[in-house]
Amino acid sequence: MNASPWRRLWREPLTRFFAAGAGLFVLYALVGGRAPTDDRHIVIDRYELETLAALWQAQWRRPPTRDELSRLVVDRVREEVLYREALALDLDENDVLVRRRLAEKLEMALNDVAATAEPSGDDLRRYFESHADRYVEPPGLTLTHRFFSRDRRGGSVEADAQAALEALVAGGTVDDDSFHAAKTLELQDADRLERIFGTGFRDAVVEHAARPGSRHAWFGPVPSAYGAHLVRLDAYREGRRRTLDEVRETVLDDWRRDHVAARESERYAEMRARYEVDVAPFASIGDLVQP
Amino acid sequence: MRVVIRLWLATLLAAGAAAQGPAVSENVYFGDLHLHTRYSNDAATFGTTRTPDDAYRYAKGEAVPHLGGIEIQLRTPLDFLAVTDHAENLGRRQAGPNPPPDLGRAVWAEIVEAAVRHYAPGEFTTFAAYEWTVGTREGNLHRNVIFADTDDLPFPFSRLDSDNPEDLWDFLDTQRAAGVEALAIPHNSNVSNGKMFALVDFAGAPMTADYAAQRLRNEPVVEITQAKGTSETHPVLSPNDEFADFELFPELLTANRPIGGDGPRAEVVRVDGLVPGSYAREALVNGVRMQAERGFNPFQFGFVGATDFHSGTSAVEENNMTSMSGDAVDATLEERLVTNTWSRLPFVARSAAGLTAAWANANTREELYTAFRRRETYATTGTRITVRFFGGWNYGDDVLDGDDWVARGYAGGVPMGGVLRGGEGETPTFVIRAAKDPVAANLDRIQVIKGWSAEGETFERIYDVALSDGRQVGPTGKAPPVGNTVDVMRATYTNDIGAASLEAVWRDPDFDPDVHAVYYVRVIEIPTPRWSTYDTAAAGLPPRGDVMPTLQERAYTSPIWYMPNN
């Protein structure tokens, strides 16, 4: 049997049009959408009018006038007509963007189903425990510091700070420099120290805090981006792992994200299993790729 | 309606005045007030799949996946973020064909919900927001609308409702009267073709006092630095400003397709927009002139900075610039260096800028929003320079020496964004202190930029008020350059030049008590590699020849205005 008439037929644009239409129909059926049956009939029903009026009301804090509502209807009809004509002209077919968006839309629909899932109490606890390092309360502190400016003192900044430390330890006072930020800081999160003083300052303070007798005693000099500092810890709260009850909402959020991603992979694997895929052999791709 | 507005403003002002003594803002917070996610149709086209949820996670310092197969993360997290998707056909392209009729509302609900969920008072602040995207062939008039809260919000008023900013202000006034407070932030005046700061209203008629009042009520701050360039000033307007050529972006947003035909892009003649009317400094000075001549000032605005990235990630760090447009456009270093398919300017012309800094007492929505309202803000090009700026009548030369200098700054005058009313003919004193970003480059200098008008003309003058490394202003009025330690092949620099902090107690040597004037501060860093130079170095290539290999990052404070007594 000669296949060429079939091939000729397939080359006909009209055939391709019908094939594409059929494909779209099948896709709609699969996704659960509705096929465009009554495509010459545009209904602006009471619900649609309410929608238009509600949109207006939300923006203007008052209902539309009769004239305003009729303008909204005219715009809505125009949009619908152009949309349907575009569909009728197959402007959505053989369009890489449309294909990608449809694929994404199905992906989103799958996500939405997964996103409404609720973990059991045990699931959530197991998840929380295996990701406990995400739910940490950082150390908090109150510190007072004395500042010795590198701009002002140059190479003697360390020695000046060291001498001042000895004076402070001996109960004396020191003549330090004015600083662009506060000299007493109350921080809920010790990481903030990095944003105020620069790299390394937080670690120096947290390490010091771990030593016995570190409260209320001057220590340093601690180098910063601006010079040297003498620091006194007036209060310090250790970092700790939070309990599930404290962070339940966040954990639930994270569980859902991970769950959505996992379900998406599963569903894709299921759908992928329904297809047979042929890819041209990779033996002769030398001209397509970088060595 | 007017009564309610006045009541709201009165409440705001009373909140400041009711506290004992002047309101002191203790801390500075850094954030981005302009970022797009997949719900902006252009971002969706560029391959952006990140949601508002992803955007907030990235801003808080979490790692997010990147199409390039890596995870990307900020080195220093932000303190606040507003997701500002284009309101026009919100989410339409992301949703694909045959969108549900209530798509826009569903997407807007998701945007607001993300802002609600990620708000952590004291730690991280979110704002429900959107972009009103008006770009006619004549020029762009884009604004971001930032809501003060997340309750009872209207559906965004967009270009589909009106392309007239005065209608947007009417909408905001209407909302305010109903108890929903918001402000609009104009941006990309640099590509507005002279429209953003035109001296007439939208219809081309002369401005009125009512027009100026409505504009200021709704637009207290202007965004002057972002991915699509600088809107501070331009060499044509400021020929004596050697720092005026910073990250310029001359391409009109509305003209980025071939004009008058479909010839190859290489042959398209570049159409630059009009410069006058497109830059903030000129507008500030024109505003002062209108104040003097007509008794009102429509341009009494402060400064903020932002990214305007379309990737859902505020990647402001020059040495960590991972994606600004969308993963399909700039996923890899090679794509960032060669992509030039959707713009007449090379991709590398885009900047890794900027940030908004706000002075406040806590990282809460209320504290930050009221800081925007009273203009106690400054813009940076992405760096975290700290800068204080006070103006008053009686500061001593030693005001910066003690530990109480901030309290004395507030007690003795007004902070950035404030208005200094005439004294008894004496010269005002300005107190300025700047400190470098503690994980970035040293400072080159502090400048005061002054604008004023006399006999129908406008003037600007730049004063170098603090210089690093013992430099002095020479007889020409210019200071020598700070130098340059950048190795452009390796994309490195050192802090062997410049200063960790700079300060000045400055009195205007040319002060005239009878003349309205505006003053703002610009703090300039030493030269560092531009983001594109970090990219070329990583690729083992020489720096691009079409952009500067190094830049001097900077901060611009909101102005202080001087108004004579009469």
HADDOCK unambig.tbl for C-alpha pairs under 7 A between the chains (distance, minus, plus):
assign (segid A and resid 55 and name CA) (segid B and resid 155 and name CA) 6.94 0.50 0.50
assign (segid A and resid 58 and name CA) (segid B and resid 154 and name CA) 4.79 0.50 0.50
assign (segid A and resid 58 and name CA) (segid B and resid 155 and name CA) 5.82 0.50 0.50
assign (segid A and resid 59 and name CA) (segid B and resid 154 and name CA) 5.21 0.50 0.50
assign (segid A and resid 59 and name CA) (segid B and resid 155 and name CA) 5.67 0.50 0.50
assign (segid A and resid 59 and name CA) (segid B and resid 156 and name CA) 6.92 0.50 0.50
assign (segid A and resid 59 and name CA) (segid B and resid 157 and name CA) 6.48 0.50 0.50
assign (segid A and resid 60 and name CA) (segid B and resid 171 and name CA) 6.85 0.50 0.50
assign (segid A and resid 60 and name CA) (segid B and resid 174 and name CA) 6.91 0.50 0.50
assign (segid A and resid 98 and name CA) (segid B and resid 96 and name CA) 6.45 0.50 0.50
assign (segid A and resid 98 and name CA) (segid B and resid 97 and name CA) 6.72 0.50 0.50
assign (segid A and resid 101 and name CA) (segid B and resid 94 and name CA) 6.78 0.50 0.50
assign (segid A and resid 101 and name CA) (segid B and resid 95 and name CA) 6.73 0.50 0.50
assign (segid A and resid 101 and name CA) (segid B and resid 96 and name CA) 4.63 0.50 0.50
assign (segid A and resid 102 and name CA) (segid B and resid 96 and name CA) 6.09 0.50 0.50
assign (segid A and resid 105 and name CA) (segid B and resid 95 and name CA) 6.30 0.50 0.50
assign (segid A and resid 105 and name CA) (segid B and resid 96 and name CA) 6.77 0.50 0.50
assign (segid A and resid 151 and name CA) (segid B and resid 499 and name CA) 6.29 0.50 0.50
assign (segid A and resid 151 and name CA) (segid B and resid 500 and name CA) 6.56 0.50 0.50
assign (segid A and resid 178 and name CA) (segid B and resid 401 and name CA) 5.59 0.50 0.50
assign (segid A and resid 178 and name CA) (segid B and resid 402 and name CA) 5.78 0.50 0.50
assign (segid A and resid 178 and name CA) (segid B and resid 403 and name CA) 5.58 0.50 0.50
assign (segid A and resid 180 and name CA) (segid B and resid 433 and name CA) 6.94 0.50 0.50
assign (segid A and resid 180 and name CA) (segid B and resid 435 and name CA) 6.64 0.50 0.50
assign (segid A and resid 195 and name CA) (segid B and resid 438 and name CA) 6.75 0.50 0.50
assign (segid A and resid 196 and name CA) (segid B and resid 438 and name CA) 6.67 0.50 0.50
assign (segid A and resid 197 and name CA) (segid B and resid 438 and name CA) 5.81 0.50 0.50
assign (segid A and resid 198 and name CA) (segid B and resid 438 and name CA) 4.53 0.50 0.50
assign (segid A and resid 198 and name CA) (segid B and resid 439 and name CA) 5.41 0.50 0.50
assign (segid A and resid 199 and name CA) (segid B and resid 439 and name CA) 6.61 0.50 0.50
assign (segid A and resid 225 and name CA) (segid B and resid 438 and name CA) 5.22 0.50 0.50
assign (segid A and resid 225 and name CA) (segid B and resid 500 and name CA) 6.97 0.50 0.50
assign (segid A and resid 226 and name CA) (segid B and resid 500 and name CA) 5.43 0.50 0.50
